[in-house]
Structures are given as C-alpha cells and as structure tokens.
Amino acid sequence: MTTKRLRLRAWEEHDLAPFAALNADPLVMAHFPKCLDRAESDAFAARIRDHFARHGFGLWAVEVPGVTGFAGFVGLSVPAFQAPFTPCVEIGWRLSAACWGHGYATEAARAAVAFGFNDLGFKEIVSFTVPANLPSRRVMERLGMSRTPADDFEHPNLPSGHKLRPHVLYRLRAP
C-alpha cells in the first residue's frame, strides 16, 4: 500500500535490526512499560507476522522512500486482551524518533483506516494509549477519532497501581 510519501509493506528480514533499535530507544518507548531487548523485539516481529497469517491484516512496516527503508510500523490489529470494548480492531503505530513531526504516522494511519473500512468492511476501529501520550492522541484526533471518558480503561496486562495502567480509548466509526 502506498501513500503520497510512504510505503506500507510486508515485513522483511532486514527490518529486524532497525526494529530492535526502535524498540530499544527510551524516547520511543517512553509510554510503554519497558524497552525491548533484541530477543523480545524479534518475538514481537514474529507475533506481527503471525497476526497477518491469522487475520489477513496487521501492522505493516513503513518505508519513507528516499529517507529510510524502515521508519517503524503502522496498521491494524486485534488486541489479545479482554476489555469492555473487545473484541475490536485497533489502529496503532510506532515510528522512530527521527521520523516524528513529519506527519508520517497520520498519513500511514489514514491509509490503514481506509483499508480497514473500505477493503475489510470494519464498522469501527479503535485506538488507545496512556493519557500522557499526547502526540499519539493528536494523531487519533487528526484521524477523526473521538473519546468518551466513560470508555477509558485500565490496561489488563499491567499490574494494578502501575503508572501506565490507565488508558484512554478513541473510536472511529465507518463512514
């Protein structure tokens, strides 16, 4: 899938090293429980590939032609945890800090959302993050997603009392 400036594509073996660097960057991972080591990053990439095999969609590797062969990922996934709003399809992204501030996340996410609604027939796509992750929340808002505070939730994969357990939920319904 291509946009004006980006290419969203299947993962390739040479993506694993820059993906590991992305997942080890404390700036990129500031709103996640921890940075990932190489083995954890490779296992995450394997789960992404498995998701594509099971569902026919997933988190695409993002290229910025002429800039970088691997900027991170953007795409659609089915969360593997139980919450009041699951089952659902989530739009998510993680880009290298060098790729922040250029509108890449929004551009790629718009393409992924369009694919989800137009090609896959989804009726709703959600996104969620910790309240302090204002850059991601701004992307959600630029996508036209809306938040109802009553939908906010405690992430069940984090222990009670963990500072990252509270999450905000945004929704986007098909046009």
WOBELTA-V304859 format. One line per field, one symbol per residue. ss: DSSP state (~ for helix, > for strand, _ for the rest). A space follows every 10 residues. Layout:
ss->???
This chain:
ss->_>____>>>_ ____~~~~~~ ~~~_______ _______~~~ ~~~~~~~~~~ ~~~~~___>> >>>>___>>> >>>>>>>___ _________> >>>>>_~~~_ ___~~~~~~~ ~~~~~~~~~_ ___>>>>>>_ ___~~~~~~~ ~~___>>_~~ ~_>>______ _____>>>>> >>>__
